[in-house]
Amino acid sequence: MSKPLLSTVAAACALALPAAAHSRPVTIAATLKNYGGDGAYLAVYLTDAKGAYAGTLWVAGGKAKYYKHLADWNRLSAADGKRLQGVTGASVGQGRTLKVTADLADALIDAGYEIRIDAAVEDMRDSPGEVRIPLTSANAGKPQAGKQYIQSASFQLP
């Protein structure tokens, strides 16, 4: 399933990096394992070189009461009142792939930013920091293994 995103993250990052005038679509894909449970809640977000929250790219899972189980994202993004504007969708079933496309400022690539994914499944253990992928040209297209629920995650640059 493909989910186009608003330019929320690009706008937020442009505030932090005024020189970032150009952007490009980055597609992130996360394929879940067959873990034997309900649909997974996933938070896909960016952090800067210091590990500080830079923006939410997508949150899969429609019930906000479960977002607390996406612990790292929930903690890091708590002060972002707009963290969910236009970036939510259904949970992701086991064995399925979530694809998210976001316009990211060129200045973020190879600048120490990281794509992070937190995961949680009802009645199963939460997995904060399930996947962490440095946002570098060298990592584009290279799958990274998840810890518990995600078989692999990667991002593509045009």
C-alpha positions in Angstrom: 0.0 0.0 0.0 1.4 3.4 -0.9 0.7 6.5 1.1 1.7 9.9 -0.3 2.6 12.4 2.4 2.1 16.1 2.8 5.2 18.2 3.0 5.0 18.5 6.8 8.5 17.2 7.3 10.0 19.2 4.6 8.5 22.4 6.0 9.6 21.5 9.6 13.1 20.8 8.3 13.2 23.9 6.2 12.7 25.9 9.5 15.7 24.2 10.9 17.8 24.4 7.8 16.9 27.7 5.9 19.3 26.9 3.1 17.4 23.8 2.2 15.6 25.0 -1.0 15.4 21.8 -3.0 13.7 18.6 -2.1 13.1 15.1 -3.5 10.7 12.3 -2.9 12.1 9.6 -0.7 10.2 6.3 -0.5 10.5 4.2 2.6 9.4 0.6 2.6 9.0 -1.7 5.7 8.1 -5.3 5.2 6.7 -7.1 8.3 7.5 -10.6 9.4 4.9 -13.2 10.0 5.0 -12.7 13.8 1.6 -14.3 14.6 -0.3 -11.3 15.9 -2.6 -8.4 15.1 -1.8 -5.6 12.8 1.3 -3.5 13.8 1.3 0.1 14.7 4.4 1.8 13.1 5.8 5.3 13.6 8.2 6.4 10.8 10.0 9.5 11.7 13.3 11.5 11.3 15.9 12.4 13.9 18.8 14.8 13.4 22.5 14.2 13.9 22.1 14.7 17.6 19.2 12.2 17.9 16.6 15.0 18.3 13.2 14.6 16.7 13.0 16.3 13.3 9.5 15.2 12.0 6.9 12.5 11.6 6.7 10.9 8.2 3.9 8.4 8.8 2.1 6.7 11.6 0.4 3.4 10.8 -2.5 2.6 13.1 -5.7 4.6 13.6 -6.3 4.5 17.4 -4.4 7.3 19.2 -4.7 5.5 22.5 -2.0 3.0 21.3 0.5 5.6 20.2 2.1 5.6 23.7 3.4 2.1 22.8 5.5 3.7 20.0 7.7 4.8 22.9 10.7 6.5 21.3 8.6 8.4 18.7 6.0 9.3 21.3 8.6 10.6 23.7 10.6 12.5 21.1 7.6 14.0 19.2 5.5 14.9 22.3 6.1 18.6 21.9 5.1 18.6 18.2 1.4 19.6 18.2 1.2 18.9 14.4 2.9 15.5 14.5 -0.1 13.7 13.1 -1.5 16.2 10.6 -1.9 14.2 7.3 0.4 11.4 8.3 -1.8 8.6 9.7 -3.3 5.4 8.2 -4.3 1.9 9.0 -2.2 -0.5 10.9 0.0 -3.0 8.9 -0.7 -6.7 8.8 1.9 -9.3 9.3 3.8 -10.2 6.1 2.6 -6.9 4.5 4.7 -4.0 3.3 4.1 -0.4 4.2 5.4 2.1 1.6 5.6 5.8 2.5 6.8 8.6 0.2 7.8 12.0 1.6 9.4 15.0 0.1 12.6 15.6 2.1 15.0 18.6 1.7 18.2 17.7 -0.2 20.1 19.2 2.7 19.0 16.4 5.0 20.6 13.6 3.0 24.2 12.9 4.1 23.8 15.4 7.0 23.5 13.0 9.9 19.7 12.5 9.8 18.2 9.1 10.5 15.0 7.4 9.5 13.6 5.6 12.5 10.7 3.2 12.8 9.1 2.2 16.1 6.7 -0.8 16.2 4.0 -2.1 18.5 1.5 -5.0 18.3 -1.5 -5.5 20.6 -0.8 -8.1 23.3 2.8 -8.4 22.2 6.0 -6.7 23.2 6.6 -3.1 22.0 9.7 -2.5 19.9 10.9 1.1 20.1 13.8 1.7 17.7 12.8 -1.3 15.7 14.8 0.0 12.7 17.3 2.9 12.4 18.6 3.8 9.0 21.1 6.6 8.4 19.7 8.9 5.7 22.8 8.7 3.4 23.2 8.3 -0.3 25.2 5.2 0.4 22.4 3.5 2.4 19.7 4.2 -0.3 18.3 0.8 -1.5 20.1 -1.2 1.2 17.7 -3.2 3.4 18.1 -3.0 7.1 16.8 -5.8 9.4 14.4 -5.0 12.1 14.6 -6.3 15.7 11.3 -8.0 16.2 8.4 -7.2 13.8 10.0 -5.8 10.7 11.7 -8.2 8.3 13.5 -5.4 6.5 13.2 -1.7 5.9 14.9 0.5 3.3 14.5 3.8 1.5 14.9 4.8 -2.2 16.2 8.1 -3.6 15.3 9.2 -7.1 
